[in-house]
C-alpha cells in the first residue's frame, strides 16, 4: 500500500529527521487518540494528541499530550504566559492550522505557534503524533519532535 507523504512528513524530510509513517483504520465516529492507540496496538501513553488553544494574552498556542489525558487549562495558561485559555472552536481549527479534527499534527501548521509538550514524552524512545491526515500517524523520537516544533517540555496535566 502506497502512503502519500503529508506536509508534516515533507517538513521532517527537509529537516533530515528520521520518522516512520504508520497507517491505521479510521473510525469517523471515534477520532480519539485512544482509538488510534488501539488500532496501532500501542500504549496510549505513547500516542500523543495535538490540541490548539487561544490564550488571553499570547493568542494561539499548541499543547501535545498523551492520548487518554485531559489537558489542565490552568497549567496550560501558566506555561504559555496567559492568565486564562480555552480550546479553539472546531470551526477555527482548519483556518488556523490547516488541519482538520482527528488529523491535527504539531508539525507543519499554517504558521508556527508556541508549542508545549507534556514531559512524559521523554519516557519513550518513540512516540506517535498525527501525520496531518486521518488514518496516518508519525512515529518519531520525542527529542526530534521537540527540536522540529521548538516545543517546551512541561507539565500539562496532573496525575490523579
N, C-alpha and C positions, 0 to 999 in steps of 0.2 A: 504494500500500500504506500503510495507516494504521499508524503506530508508536505503541504505547502508551507514555505517559510513565512512567518509573520513579521511584522515590523520590529517587534521585540527581538526576534531571533536575528534579524539582519543587523540590528544595533549591537548585539553581542558578538556577531561575526566581525563587525567593523572594529570592535574593541579587543578582538582576539581573545575572547573569554570562552572557555570550554563550557558546554552545556549539552543537554540532550532534550529533544522534543518528544514528549510522551503523549500519545493519543489515548482518549478514554471515551466511553459511551455517555452521551449527553442525555439527561432526562429533563425536558423542559419544565416539568412540574417540580423538580428539585435541583436547583442550581447551587446548592450549598457545597462548601468545601468538604463537609463530612461525606457527602455522596461521592465527590471526586476521590477522596481517600479510599473509600470502599471500592470504587471502580479500579483504582490503581493497586489495591491490595497493600496500601501503605499505612503507616501510623499517622493518624490525623494531626498529631503534633508537628509532623514534618511537612504538611500541606498547608501553605500559608494563603490567606485571603487578603486582598488589597481593598482598603476602604478609603474613600475620598471624603474629606471633611472641609468645613469652612469655619475659620476662627474669626472672632470678633475684631481682632487686631491685625492678624497676618494674612487673612484671606485663605485661599485653598491650601491644603496640605494632605499628605498621604500617610496612612498607617498600615503596616503589614503585620498581621498577627496569625497565630495558629488557627486553623480552620474551625475548631469547635469552641473557640473562646469568644467572650464578649468584650468589646473594647470598653475601657473605662474612660468616659468622656472627660472627667476631671483630670485624670493623668494625661490624656492626650492634649488637653488645653494647656496644662502646665508645661509639658516638654516642648510644645510648639510656640510658647511665648504668648498664649492667649489667656483671657480671663474665662471665656466660655467658647464652646464649639459644638457643632452639630454635623451629622452626616448630611451630605448634599442630597437634594431630591433626585429621584431616579431619572426624571426628565432632563436633569442638568448633567448627568454622567457623560453621555455621548458628546454633547457640545464642549464640555470642559476638558475631557481626557482623550476623546477619540475612541473610547471603548464602551461596550455595552455591558449590562449587568450579567454576571456569570462569566465574563471574559475580560475583566479589568486587570491589566498587567501593571506592575510598578515600573516596568521598563517601556520606554517609547511613548509616553503620553504626549499629547499635542505640545505641551511645554513642560519644563522641569518644575516640579513642586517640591517644597521641603518634604523629605520622606523620613519616617521613623519606623524602625522595625523592632519587634519585640525580641528581647535578649535571648530567649530560648532557641532562636535560630542557630546560635553558636554551639548548641548541644549536638548538632548533626553535621556529618560530613557533607551531606547533600540535602537540599530542601526543594520543594516544589512551589512554583508560583504560576499564575496564569500566563500563557504564551500570547494572550491578546485575542484569542478566539475560543468560543465554546468548543469543548472536546479536545483541547490541547493544553498541556502543561509543559513548563520548562523545569527540568531537573538541573540544579545548579549549586555550586559551592556557595554557602551563605556569604563568605568574605568577598567573593567575586561580585555577588549581587549588591552587597553594601557599597563596594567601590564604584560599580557602574551607576547606581542611582544616587550616590552620595548620601546614603542613609545614615541616620544617627541611631545607634543601638541603645535601647532604653526599655523601661518597664511600661507597658501599655494596658495591663490589666492586673488585678490582684487575684492570687490563688485563694479560693475559699477553703 
